[in-house]
Amino acid sequence: MAELSLLRIAFGSDQNASFEVGLPVLGGEPVESLFPSARPEGKVGSLNFFRTSDWLLGFASVPLEGGLEEAAHRLYLDVFKATRGLQLARIWNYVPAINEPSPGGLENYRVFCCGRSRAFESHHGGGYKALLPSASAVGCASRTLTVSFAASSEIPEHVENPLQMPAYEYPQDHGPRSPSFARATVVPGKKGVTVFVSGTAAIRGHATVAPDHLAGQLDCTQENLREISNACGLGNDLGRSNSSARHFKVYVRFASDAPAIADQLKRELLKPGDRVSYVQADICRTSLLVEIEATIFGAKM
């Protein structure tokens, strides 16, 4: 079998400025380009910056010196410093060996969550949960932690799914510190609203639905997407019925599941013109088989 290419993520039209995060492409777009008008803005430390008229974008990949928790904590503090005076709207996290145990025995995802949460709290104080933006965190084949972000001067609305407990309120069954993200973030703009839907999977309340069962998880995930779409003011179809530009990343744990997932999404979620990348990735819970995120530009509310 031929080796799969790795997803490239580009801020701007210059593919030389794109970066890889260790996610094999199973189908769809081999390059994710959400902000094609972005221009390089320079680099400070590990952070690379790009800018459009409305957005500050950035990414960094850092080694796990001192352990994953400390790497996440330091990197997030750097992101907060870089976005001072702006509003974080979306963060993407690519975590090495996300489901493997750390040297201390705690799962790497839970270790990462500790570092991320500590950084939010130390920067924003005790009320940090109200400021958490949309996000995703998936496993990658890289040995470095990669974080990318989008920030704006506009005041965002962070949105929760009524069918799910806010992730930042999860009980300690899911780790010493809860995951730090909102289910979606809505950002107003001159050319319409931008909606970032976080990585969405088969979770109700805080429990996994249909563990290790693809069809049940995919149905639940799509229902969650419809619910968060309504909560964001897009109706129940993520803006499918209007002229908004829609981008999706579909994270698939087992490559063999990708064709069935793609077939169902083509029937029930996607429309002509949507940009979608199917990638192989470990997901934050070992029993989860699929996770879907969406970015929607120019939405009419």
N, C-alpha and C positions, 0 to 999 in steps of 0.2 A: 504494500500500500504506500502511495506517495506521501511524503511528509506534508502535513498541513501548514499553510502559511499562518503567520501570527497577525492578529488584528493591529492595525496602525490607527492611532488617534491623532488627528490634525487640528490645530488651531490656526486657521488661515489656509490659503490656497497653496502655499509652498510645502510640498511633501517632504522636503529636506528638514523641515521643522517639526515633523510628526514624530511620534514616539510609540514604542511597543510596550505592552504590559504582560506579555507571556500568555495570551489567550488565543489558542488555535481557532481559526475560522472554519466553521462547519457549513456555512452557506450564507448567501446574501452579500452585503457590501464588505469588501476587505479593508476599507478605510472608513472610519467614522469622522465626518467633518460637520460639526454642528455650527461653527462660526466661520464660514469661508472668507469673510471680509476682514478677519483679524490680522493685525500686523505685529511683528516681534517688537517687544518693549524692553528687551534686555534681560539680564539675569542678576540676581542677588543671592549669593550663597548657592544653595542647591535649587532654588526656585527659578524657573523660566517663565517670563511674562509675555502676554499678548494683549492687544487692546483693539476694540472696535469703538464706534461712537458711543455705545451704550454699556459695554461690558469690559471688565478686567478679568482676564483668564490666566491661569497658571498651572504649572505642574512641576513636580519634583520626584525623583527616585533616590532613596537614601538607603545605605546599608544598615543592617540591624545591629549596629554597634551599641553595646550596653543592653541589648535585648529589644524585642519588638515593642514592649510597652513604652520604654524610654524613647525609642525612635519615633513612635507615633506622637508622643507627647511633645517632643522637640519640633517635629515637622508641623504639627498643628499650630503651635505657638508662632512659628515662622509665617504660616498662612495668615493668622490673625494680624500680625504686624504688617504684612504686605497689603492687607485689605482694610487697614485702618481708615475710617471715614466712609467706607462702603458697606453694603449689605451682602453677606454670603447667601447665595440662592441655591447652589448645587455643589456637592462634593462627591467625587468618585474615588473609591479606595480599592486598591489592588494589593491583597495581603498574601505574602508567601505562605504556602502550606497551611491554609486557613483552618483546616479541620484537624491538623496534627497537634499532639501535645507539645507544649513548651518545655524547656528544661525543668521548670518547676512543676510540671504535670498538668497545668491548666491549658485548655484548648487555645490555640493561637488566636482565634477570633475573639475569645473572651479577654485574652491579654491585650489585644489591640483595642477593644472597647474600653478597657481600663485607662489606657494612655490617652485615648481620644476624649473620654469624659473628663478626666482630670484637667486636660488642657482647656476645654470649654469652661469648666467651673473656675479655674484659676484666672482666666481672662475676663469672663463676664460676671463672675460672682454667683451667688445662690440662685438668681433668677435665670440662669443660662438656658433652661429647658424651653422657655418661650422664644428663644432666638435660634433654635436648632433648625437648619435648613434641610431640604431633601438630600438624600444620599443613597449610595449603594456600597456594599463591601463584599467582594468575591475573592476567591482564591486564584492565585496565578502561579505560573511555573517559574517566575523570576525569583532571585534570591534577595531582591531589594523591595522595600515598601514604596509603592507609587501612589501619590495623591494628586488629583487635579481638581480645579475649582472654577466656578463662575461667580462673579460678584458684580453688583450694580449699585448705582446711587439711588435707585428707586426703592421705596419701602415695600418689601414683599409681604405676602400673606402665607403663613405656613399652615398647612391643612392636614387634618387627620381623617382616617377612615372610620366611620361609625361602627363597622363590623370588627374592628381590630382595636386592641388596647394600644395606646401610644407606646412605641418601642421604648421611649425613655422612662416609662412607668413599669416595665417588666419586673416581675419578682426575681429574687436572687436565684431561682431555679435556672435562670439563663445566664448567670455569671455574677461576679461581685459588683460590677457596675453595669447599668443598663446601656443598650445601644443608644447612641446620641444622634438621632435624626428625626425629621418629620416625614410623614408619608408622601407629601407633595408640597411644592412651593409655587405660588402664583406671583408673577412679576408684571406690573403694568408697563406699557411702553407706547411710544407714538405710533407704531405700526401694528398695534394689537398687543395682546397679552402673551407672555411666555409662561408655559406651564412645564415644570419639571416634576415628573412622577418617579418617585424612588423605586428602587428595586422591589418588586412586588411578587409575593409567593403565596403558597397555600397555608395561610395562618389565619385563624379566627380567635378573637380574644388575644391570647398569647400562645395558643396551642397549635401544633402542626396538624393539618387536615390530611387524611389519606396518606399516612407515612409510606414512602417507597412505592406509591401507586400512581403512575404517571397520569392516567386519564382523570382520576379524581382530583389530583393536584392541579392539572391544567384547567379544569372546569372551575375550581375554587379560585385560582389565580385570576381568571378572566372575570369572575364575579367581583372580586376585589377591585379590579381595574375599573369596572363599571361603577362601583360604589365611590371610589375616589374621584372618578371623572365627574360624577354628580356633585360631590362635595366641593370640587374646584369650580363649578359653574359651567361645565362643558356639556351638560346633558349626560347621557349614559354611554356615549360612544367615543370619548376622547377626541371630540372635534372632527370625527370622521365625515360628518355631513356638511362641513363648511370647507373653506379654502385654506385652512391652516396647513403648514408644513410639518409633517410628523416624522420623527426618528425613533426607532426602537432598537434596543439591544436585548437579545434573548440569551440568557445564560443557561446552558444545558450541561447537567452533570455527566451523563453518558452519551457519547457521540451517536450511538445507535438509536437514541430516542429522537434525534433531530428531525428526520423526515416526518414522523407522525406529528410532532409539534408544529412544524412548518405547515403541514397540510391543514391542521385545524385552525391555525391563526390566519391563513389565507382565506379560509371560508368565513371566519367569524369576527376577525379583528381588523385585518389590513385592507387597504384600498389601493388602487393604482396610484403610483407616485410616492407611496410611503418608502422611506429608507429604513432598511432593517439589516442587522448583522446577527447571525447565529454563531455563538462562540461556545467553546467547551470551557467550563469553569466549575470549580468546587463552590458550593453555596454555603451560607453561614450555618446551616444545620445539616448534619449528615443525612437526614431523612428526606431533605428537599431535593427534588429532581430538576426543577425548572424555576427560573426567576425572570421577570420581564420588567424593563424600565422604559419610560417614554419621555421624549422631549418634544414639545409642541410650540411652534413659533407662529405668531400672527393669529392667535385664536380670537374669535369674536364671542364675547360673553353675553 
